[in-house]
Amino acid sequence: MSNEMEYETVYIFRPDLTDEMTKKANDKIAEIVQRYGGRLQPLKDMGKRALAYPIAKMSRGHYFQLNFFGTGKTVEELERHLKMSEDAIRYLTVQAVHFEPYQEPAHTEHSGHHGHGHGRSHGRHQQEQEVNS
């Protein structure tokens, strides 16, 4: 049985990297994920953006989002590489969670509630009025 899960890593590269340096660094990240059994989804380049606060005297960074399937070992090795990289200034990996779209509950005739405010809150409202009188 595989303990593979889906993860999302967002990392920020220094803004002064050339396109060639950025490609080389991203290729290395992809190679590490795959070497440790990960299956990559397409990399999302989110562009250069202002940082929330200065990091190492930098006020901007080049953001990337990488989603992949892998194990704890895959994440451990990816983060070990990012921690040692001079190109990455921040990173964060989370386990991806997918939510079902919200659907209104079906209205049934059996509920006894007809939408006229006869629920519990009515009694509480009435008590508040009595206290405030």
Backbone bond lengths (Angstrom), bond angles and torsions (degrees), N, CA, C in turn:
res aa  C-N    CA-C-N  psi(-1)  N-CA   C-N-CA  omega(-1)  CA-C   N-CA-C  phi
1 M - - - 1.463 - - 1.533 109.37 -
2 S 1.294 117.38 131.67 1.454 122.94 -177.88 1.529 110.34 -88.01
3 N 1.310 116.33 140.84 1.465 120.42 175.44 1.527 109.84 -103.56
4 E 1.323 115.88 33.65 1.458 122.59 179.77 1.525 109.80 -73.19
5 M 1.325 115.70 136.32 1.454 122.11 178.75 1.526 108.44 -134.09
6 E 1.324 115.60 167.77 1.461 119.77 176.79 1.530 108.96 -94.73
7 Y 1.319 115.14 134.38 1.461 122.01 179.86 1.517 110.10 -126.13
8 E 1.323 114.37 158.39 1.460 121.76 174.59 1.521 107.01 -130.33
9 T 1.310 115.63 124.23 1.465 121.12 176.08 1.520 107.95 -116.69
10 V 1.321 115.57 126.95 1.457 121.63 171.96 1.524 105.56 -109.02
11 Y 1.321 115.91 127.83 1.457 119.20 178.17 1.523 109.11 -133.90
12 I 1.325 113.60 156.07 1.466 121.17 -177.12 1.516 108.09 -122.11
13 F 1.326 115.33 124.55 1.460 121.34 174.85 1.517 109.64 -94.93
14 R 1.324 114.76 156.97 1.466 120.77 173.24 1.523 108.90 -55.55
15 P 1.319 117.49 141.87 1.467 119.81 -177.60 1.528 113.96 -74.00
16 D 1.330 117.79 -14.40 1.459 120.66 -176.27 1.530 113.53 -89.98
17 L 1.326 118.84 4.39 1.460 120.72 178.14 1.528 110.10 -70.60
18 T 1.314 116.55 140.52 1.464 120.32 175.21 1.530 108.36 -74.00
19 D 1.322 116.27 166.31 1.466 120.21 177.30 1.530 110.55 -58.80
20 E 1.323 116.63 -39.70 1.468 121.06 179.95 1.532 110.77 -64.99
21 M 1.332 117.20 -43.80 1.467 121.15 178.65 1.530 110.91 -64.36
22 T 1.332 116.27 -39.60 1.467 120.94 179.35 1.522 110.30 -64.48
23 K 1.334 117.15 -44.78 1.470 121.27 178.91 1.523 110.71 -61.22
24 K 1.320 116.35 -44.08 1.468 121.11 -179.60 1.543 110.31 -62.62
25 A 1.321 117.03 -42.94 1.469 121.07 179.81 1.530 111.25 -66.18
26 N 1.345 116.99 -41.20 1.471 120.54 177.78 1.527 111.42 -67.29
27 D 1.343 117.19 -37.62 1.469 120.48 177.04 1.528 110.79 -62.83
28 K 1.334 116.80 -38.75 1.471 121.10 178.99 1.532 110.01 -64.74
29 I 1.319 117.30 -41.16 1.462 121.43 178.45 1.532 109.93 -62.36
30 A 1.321 116.76 -45.30 1.469 120.75 179.10 1.531 110.33 -61.74
31 E 1.321 116.93 -41.33 1.468 121.52 -179.76 1.532 110.63 -62.90
32 I 1.330 117.67 -40.61 1.469 121.42 179.81 1.532 110.57 -65.57
33 V 1.327 116.63 -46.36 1.467 119.98 179.70 1.530 109.98 -58.65
34 Q 1.329 116.88 -45.54 1.465 120.42 -178.65 1.529 112.08 -69.43
35 R 1.320 117.65 -37.10 1.470 121.12 179.05 1.523 110.77 -60.95
36 Y 1.317 117.68 -33.86 1.460 121.23 -179.31 1.526 112.01 -99.92
37 G 1.341 115.68 31.15 1.462 121.45 169.91 1.509 116.08 83.56
38 G 1.311 117.98 8.63 1.458 120.73 -178.66 1.520 112.74 -80.56
39 R 1.314 115.37 150.55 1.471 122.43 174.09 1.522 107.46 -114.80
40 L 1.325 115.80 118.80 1.466 122.24 -173.25 1.523 112.70 -83.42
41 Q 1.317 114.84 146.20 1.453 122.41 165.73 1.538 104.83 -102.95
42 P 1.337 118.28 166.26 1.474 119.00 -178.94 1.545 112.03 -58.05
43 L 1.316 114.92 136.88 1.455 122.05 178.13 1.525 109.38 -71.60
44 K 1.339 116.79 135.70 1.470 121.18 177.31 1.524 108.88 -104.60
45 D 1.319 115.48 118.06 1.461 121.95 176.06 1.530 106.58 -89.61
46 M 1.329 116.70 111.26 1.466 120.83 -177.38 1.525 112.11 -94.62
47 G 1.326 116.64 3.65 1.455 120.62 173.26 1.516 114.40 83.71
48 K 1.331 113.64 179.02 1.460 120.21 178.15 1.516 108.35 -86.65
49 R 1.328 114.40 131.72 1.469 121.08 -176.73 1.527 110.03 -139.12
50 A 1.314 113.32 162.71 1.460 118.86 174.60 1.528 109.05 -71.73
51 L 1.317 116.19 140.56 1.464 121.09 175.37 1.527 108.72 -79.89
52 A 1.303 116.92 153.68 1.468 121.29 178.17 1.531 110.44 -64.50
53 Y 1.318 116.09 -30.65 1.470 122.02 177.80 1.530 106.88 -152.70
54 P 1.322 118.32 154.74 1.474 120.27 -178.90 1.533 111.35 -62.57
55 I 1.330 115.63 139.37 1.458 122.51 175.40 1.526 106.41 -126.45
56 A 1.315 116.06 121.88 1.475 121.67 -179.23 1.530 110.83 49.64
57 K 1.311 116.04 45.30 1.467 124.71 178.50 1.527 113.75 65.11
58 M 1.338 116.94 17.24 1.470 121.21 176.56 1.523 108.64 -106.92
59 S 1.334 115.54 139.60 1.466 120.02 179.97 1.532 112.40 -109.16
60 R 1.353 116.32 -5.89 1.469 120.99 178.92 1.523 108.67 -132.53
61 G 1.328 114.88 162.36 1.456 120.49 176.86 1.516 110.14 -155.31
62 H 1.326 116.33 161.33 1.463 122.36 178.66 1.533 107.21 -101.53
63 Y 1.336 115.93 113.09 1.461 122.76 -173.24 1.530 111.73 -91.89
64 F 1.347 115.08 139.97 1.455 122.41 174.95 1.524 109.32 -135.26
65 Q 1.323 115.65 148.27 1.465 121.62 174.74 1.518 108.00 -123.59
66 L 1.327 116.05 123.96 1.462 122.00 179.79 1.518 109.13 -120.35
67 N 1.325 117.15 118.08 1.460 122.10 173.49 1.522 107.44 -102.69
68 F 1.341 115.60 139.15 1.463 119.45 -179.24 1.523 109.76 -156.73
69 F 1.316 114.93 159.14 1.455 121.79 171.92 1.514 106.76 -101.34
70 G 1.316 116.52 135.46 1.453 119.66 -179.46 1.516 111.00 -172.17
71 T 1.316 114.47 -169.61 1.465 121.72 -179.93 1.534 109.16 -111.85
72 G 1.309 115.48 178.32 1.463 120.13 175.72 1.520 111.73 -58.80
73 K 1.328 116.43 -35.28 1.468 120.73 178.40 1.527 110.49 -65.14
74 T 1.331 117.10 -38.13 1.471 120.95 177.94 1.530 109.50 -60.06
75 V 1.330 115.92 -48.21 1.469 121.05 -179.73 1.532 110.41 -63.67
76 E 1.326 116.35 -43.89 1.468 120.90 -179.45 1.527 111.15 -57.77
77 E 1.325 117.35 -46.11 1.467 120.80 -178.71 1.523 111.77 -70.37
78 L 1.327 117.20 -39.77 1.470 120.06 177.16 1.527 110.21 -60.44
79 E 1.324 116.78 -47.93 1.469 119.68 -178.76 1.518 112.11 -68.27
80 R 1.341 117.93 -33.20 1.464 120.63 176.02 1.532 109.43 -61.69
81 H 1.341 115.87 -43.33 1.468 119.85 178.54 1.535 110.93 -64.38
82 L 1.329 117.22 -46.69 1.473 120.18 -178.86 1.528 111.46 -62.49
83 K 1.328 116.50 -36.87 1.465 120.65 179.49 1.534 111.21 -64.20
84 M 1.334 116.32 -37.58 1.475 120.67 -178.20 1.523 112.60 -84.98
85 S 1.322 117.73 -16.45 1.465 121.61 -176.29 1.519 111.59 -69.85
86 E 1.327 115.15 136.65 1.463 120.11 174.51 1.522 111.24 -81.62
87 D 1.345 116.68 -12.79 1.459 121.62 -178.61 1.534 112.04 -83.28
88 A 1.331 117.17 -34.81 1.466 121.72 -176.48 1.521 109.96 -88.85
89 I 1.332 115.68 128.94 1.470 118.76 179.05 1.529 111.70 -102.96
90 R 1.326 118.30 -19.35 1.473 122.94 175.33 1.522 108.32 -158.22
91 Y 1.333 115.46 154.53 1.467 121.41 174.90 1.523 108.89 -156.83
92 L 1.308 115.22 157.22 1.463 121.33 176.13 1.519 107.99 -152.45
93 T 1.325 116.34 130.97 1.461 121.97 177.07 1.517 108.19 -116.58
94 V 1.325 115.56 132.92 1.462 121.50 175.49 1.525 108.42 -131.20
95 Q 1.323 114.75 155.24 1.459 118.82 173.50 1.515 107.15 -76.27
96 A 1.327 116.83 128.38 1.465 121.26 -178.08 1.524 109.51 -70.47
97 V 1.329 115.91 137.79 1.456 122.52 178.34 1.517 107.33 -126.00
98 H 1.320 115.92 131.87 1.459 120.74 179.11 1.517 108.26 -113.06
99 F 1.312 116.45 129.52 1.451 122.21 -179.40 1.516 110.39 -104.81
100 E 1.331 115.50 145.37 1.461 120.65 173.07 1.524 107.55 -74.53
101 P 1.328 118.20 143.53 1.462 119.67 176.97 1.524 110.22 -61.20
102 Y 1.324 117.00 141.83 1.460 121.96 -179.57 1.518 109.86 -68.35
103 Q 1.332 115.46 136.18 1.456 120.98 175.64 1.521 107.78 -128.09
104 E 1.326 115.89 135.82 1.457 120.85 176.71 1.523 109.13 -60.92
105 P 1.339 117.95 137.76 1.455 119.22 175.98 1.525 110.17 -64.15
106 A 1.325 115.94 146.26 1.468 120.73 179.43 1.520 108.94 -67.40
107 H 1.316 117.07 136.97 1.460 122.47 178.86 1.520 108.42 -83.34
108 T 1.318 117.77 126.62 1.459 120.13 -178.77 1.514 110.03 -115.31
109 E 1.309 115.88 153.37 1.464 122.49 177.51 1.523 111.20 -74.37
110 H 1.321 117.30 -20.03 1.462 121.91 -174.04 1.521 112.91 -82.70
111 S 1.293 118.33 -7.12 1.461 120.18 -173.18 1.516 112.71 -72.83
112 G 1.313 118.50 -21.13 1.455 120.75 -178.65 1.515 112.34 79.10
113 H 1.302 118.07 -7.84 1.454 122.41 -179.80 1.530 107.76 -103.97
114 H 1.318 116.43 122.88 1.464 120.22 -175.38 1.525 112.62 -111.17
115 G 1.339 116.59 15.53 1.456 119.68 175.87 1.516 114.11 78.46
116 H 1.344 118.88 20.21 1.461 120.89 -178.80 1.524 112.31 -104.25
117 G 1.327 118.11 17.47 1.461 120.34 176.67 1.517 113.73 78.36
118 H 1.300 118.90 27.43 1.451 121.10 -179.88 1.527 112.22 -97.40
119 G 1.310 118.18 22.67 1.464 122.15 -179.80 1.512 110.91 -87.08
120 R 1.317 117.06 -168.57 1.458 123.39 -177.33 1.522 112.17 -61.15
121 S 1.314 117.07 -35.67 1.457 119.04 -175.81 1.522 111.39 -63.70
122 H 1.349 118.18 -27.28 1.456 120.82 179.55 1.525 109.61 -63.02
123 G 1.330 116.30 -44.73 1.466 120.08 179.25 1.519 111.35 -62.64
124 R 1.294 117.51 -41.11 1.458 121.24 179.35 1.522 109.35 -65.23
125 H 1.331 117.65 -41.89 1.456 121.94 179.33 1.531 109.59 -62.43
126 Q 1.315 116.54 -41.92 1.464 121.05 179.35 1.523 109.40 -63.61
127 Q 1.328 119.14 -42.08 1.460 122.15 178.57 1.520 110.68 -62.89
128 E 1.332 117.41 -41.38 1.455 120.48 178.54 1.514 111.39 -62.10
129 Q 1.345 117.08 -39.93 1.460 120.79 178.10 1.525 110.30 -63.20
130 E 1.328 117.81 -41.80 1.466 121.72 -179.48 1.517 110.30 -64.98
131 V 1.352 117.70 -40.42 1.460 120.82 179.91 1.512 110.51 -67.45
132 N 1.327 117.63 -38.61 1.451 122.41 -176.36 1.527 112.90 -81.55
133 S 1.320 119.97 -6.49 1.472 122.93 -177.99 1.501 111.20 -77.58
